[in-house]
Amino acid sequence: MGQLILNENFRVGYAYDATTSEITTETSGSHEILVNYRIKLRNYKKDPQCPVYF
């Protein structure tokens, strides 16, 4: 699992899930790609904080 913060509003991440059970003969794991873009709303009184995923 890893994440690259390109700037205040844009993040990209990657994660690999390795299978450790008996179904390894059917699957070798899964890959995930995360793209996160934060949009700041000007008319919103309070600036909501984005949660940190990892």
C-alpha positions as CSV (number, residue, x, y, z in Angstrom):
1,M,0.0,0.0,0.0
2,G,1.3,3.4,-0.9
3,Q,0.2,6.9,-1.6
4,L,1.7,9.8,-3.4
5,I,0.5,13.3,-2.5
6,L,1.0,15.5,-5.6
7,N,-0.4,18.7,-4.1
8,E,-3.0,19.8,-1.5
9,N,-5.9,18.6,-3.6
10,F,-4.7,15.6,-5.6
11,R,-3.5,12.2,-4.4
12,V,-2.8,8.9,-6.1
13,G,-2.4,5.5,-4.4
14,Y,-1.8,1.8,-5.0
15,A,-2.6,-1.2,-2.9
16,Y,-2.1,-5.0,-3.4
17,D,-4.0,-7.6,-1.4
18,A,-2.2,-10.9,-1.3
19,T,-4.3,-14.0,-0.7
20,T,-3.2,-16.1,2.3
21,S,-6.0,-18.7,2.4
22,E,-6.6,-21.9,0.5
23,I,-8.2,-20.1,-2.5
24,T,-4.7,-19.2,-3.8
25,T,-5.2,-21.7,-6.5
26,E,-8.1,-19.6,-7.8
27,T,-6.7,-16.1,-7.3
28,S,-3.3,-14.6,-6.7
29,G,-4.6,-11.4,-5.1
30,S,-6.0,-8.1,-6.1
31,H,-4.7,-4.7,-7.2
32,E,-6.3,-1.3,-6.3
33,I,-5.6,2.1,-7.7
34,L,-6.9,5.2,-5.8
35,V,-7.3,8.6,-7.3
36,N,-8.5,11.3,-4.9
37,Y,-9.3,14.9,-5.8
38,R,-10.4,17.4,-3.2
39,I,-12.8,20.2,-4.3
40,K,-13.0,23.2,-2.0
41,L,-16.4,24.8,-1.8
42,R,-16.2,28.6,-1.6
43,N,-19.8,29.1,-0.3
44,Y,-19.4,26.6,2.5
45,K,-18.9,28.3,5.9
46,K,-16.6,25.6,7.3
47,D,-13.9,24.0,5.2
48,P,-14.5,20.2,5.6
49,Q,-11.4,18.1,6.1
50,C,-10.9,15.1,3.8
51,P,-10.3,11.9,5.7
52,V,-7.0,10.2,5.3
53,Y,-7.5,6.8,3.7
54,F,-4.0,5.4,4.5
